[in-house]
């Protein structure tokens, strides 16, 4: 399970996915919570 927080059209999304061989399977994609949003901006600097 890999967790990725990124932005798309100024909306920060939290995506959790797994890797099976060469395929990626998204488990969940949702708007990031306030904590995740703050961490995203701190890591971006």
C-alpha positions in Angstrom: 0.0 0.0 0.0 1.4 3.3 -1.0 -0.1 6.6 0.1 0.2 9.6 -2.1 -0.9 13.2 -1.5 -0.9 15.4 -4.5 -2.9 18.3 -6.1 -5.1 18.3 -9.1 -6.7 21.6 -10.2 -5.8 23.2 -6.8 -7.6 20.4 -4.9 -5.3 18.3 -2.7 -6.2 14.6 -3.0 -5.1 11.7 -0.9 -4.7 8.5 -2.9 -4.0 5.1 -1.6 -3.0 2.5 -4.1 -1.2 -0.9 -4.3 1.2 -2.2 -6.9 0.7 -5.5 -8.6 3.4 -6.2 -11.0 3.3 -3.4 -13.5 -0.3 -2.5 -12.7 -1.4 0.0 -10.1 -4.7 -0.4 -8.4 -6.3 2.6 -6.6 -7.9 1.7 -3.3 -9.2 5.1 -2.4 -9.0 8.6 -3.7 -10.5 11.4 -1.7 -10.0 15.0 -0.7 -7.1 15.3 1.8 -7.9 16.1 5.4 -6.7 19.3 7.0 -3.7 17.5 8.5 -2.7 15.9 5.2 -3.1 19.3 3.5 -0.8 20.9 6.0 1.8 18.2 5.6 1.6 18.5 1.9 2.3 22.2 2.0 5.2 21.8 4.5 6.8 19.1 2.3 6.4 21.2 -0.9 8.7 24.0 0.5 
